Each structure stands twice: as structure tokens, then as C-alpha cells.
Amino acid sequence: DLSDNEFSGKIPASIGGLEHLLQL
């Protein structure tokens, strides 16, 4: 959860979520 919060803080949640999943 913490990593998600930091990630969303840098970029939009919509794009952040997709990018995060793609990176994984």
C-alpha cells in the first residue's frame, strides 16, 4: 500500500496503476 501511495503521488493513479502492472 505504501509503495502504491508513493507511486500515485508521482503520476496519476490511472496511468500509475497500468504502468506499475506492466513493469511487474
GROMACS elastic network, one bead per residue, 0.5 to 0.9 nm:
[ bonds ]
;  ai    aj funct       b0    kb
    1     4     6  0.50811   500
    1     5     6  0.62716   500
    1     6     6  0.88105   500
    2     5     6  0.51443   500
    2     6     6  0.63936   500
    2     7     6  0.86236   500
    3     6     6  0.51926   500
    3     7     6  0.60576   500
    3     8     6  0.85382   500
    4     7     6  0.50174   500
    4     8     6  0.59830   500
    4     9     6  0.84082   500
    4    13     6  0.87557   500
    4    16     6  0.85420   500
    4    17     6  0.82577   500
    4    20     6  0.87906   500
    5     8     6  0.52005   500
    5     9     6  0.61046   500
    5    10     6  0.88952   500
    5    13     6  0.89745   500
    6     9     6  0.50349   500
    6    10     6  0.66466   500
    7    10     6  0.53754   500
    7    11     6  0.65642   500
    7    12     6  0.85568   500
    7    13     6  0.80061   500
    7    16     6  0.65866   500
    7    17     6  0.85542   500
    7    20     6  0.83281   500
    8    11     6  0.51828   500
    8    12     6  0.56775   500
    8    14     6  0.85234   500
    8    15     6  0.86751   500
    8    16     6  0.58683   500
    8    17     6  0.78545   500
    9    12     6  0.72876   500
    9    13     6  0.80320   500
   10    13     6  0.89938   500
   10    16     6  0.82673   500
   11    14     6  0.85399   500
   11    15     6  0.70012   500
   11    16     6  0.57496   500
   12    15     6  0.54330   500
   12    16     6  0.55755   500
   12    17     6  0.82623   500
   13    17     6  0.56846   500
   13    18     6  0.84504   500
   14    17     6  0.54613   500
   14    18     6  0.66205   500
   14    19     6  0.87801   500
   15    18     6  0.52894   500
   15    19     6  0.60102   500
   15    20     6  0.83547   500
   16    19     6  0.51508   500
   16    20     6  0.58195   500
   16    21     6  0.84834   500
   17    20     6  0.51346   500
   17    21     6  0.62160   500
   17    22     6  0.86316   500
   18    21     6  0.52054   500
   18    22     6  0.61649   500
   18    23     6  0.86128   500
   19    22     6  0.50288   500
   19    23     6  0.60693   500
   19    24     6  0.86174   500
   20    23     6  0.51450   500
   20    24     6  0.63004   500
   21    24     6  0.51633   500
